[in-house]
Amino acid sequence: MRVLILAGSAEARELGQLIDPRRHEVTLSFAGLTEAPAPHAGRRRIGGFGGADGLARHLATEGIDALIDATHPFAAGISANAVAAARRAGVPLLRLSRAEWPWRPGWERAASLAEAAAMIAPAARVFLTTGRRSFPAFAARQDVFFLARAAEAGANPFARGEVVTGLPPFSEESERALIDRWRLDTLVTRNSGGPAAKLDAAGALGLRVIVIARPELPAAREVHSVEEALGWLDALEAPAARPMR
């Protein structure tokens, strides 16, 4: 089968490495937000498709047999396009999304980036881990110091603050050291799931924690582990499970 994985998450790269290349031809598609994606198996594609219509055309012209949406849990636009495109092209779709973090006492919920920015106390010192594309939503808070972490280097849009780079996994010890070094009192993050070292460190040090809730996505079959995604592909290989073209 020809498998297209909409990538961007660690799970996408792991899945691409574990799919047997003797049974499936795999392409990992990156939106281009990270200039140097981590090494992975399979073919690589960089750039968008041109919305749902463009993705549907790609699925048809490339003869894709299975589409796996393994983007970041907050890539709402891409996930919505995947649902619409798969439906139009008649291609089976699976969403591989890491499970959300269970809610902890004391966390404060924000519905959006803008709401999270408004919730920050005056003159706070914030550990911001919501990704580089979110930085403009916070940059107007010129009274706040931000230590913002991004996957890749880039401009610092904050009147007060620094941008540091790093890729997970992070240890709780290193996160505690970062918080102590910069005298941070607030953590702002998205409910991305996965390793929770920054949350453990913030809890242990008594930081205020603001967590941005995930966006609502169109309904799709969804799993939370690479193993479940591999099982879904195995089931599709049965001739009776394949859709009519």
Secondary structure, DSSP 8 states (H G I E B T S, - for coil): -EEEEE--SHHHHHHHHHS-TTT-EEEEEE-SSSSS----SSEEEES--SHHHHHHHHHHHTT--EEEE-S-TT-HHHHHHHHHHHHHHT--EEEE--------TT-EEESSHHHHHHHS-TT-EEEEES-GGGHHHHHT-TTSEEEEEESS------SSEEEEE--S---HHHHHHHHHHHT--EEEEE---S--HHHHHHHHTT-EEEEE---------EESSHHHHHHHHHHHHSGGGS---
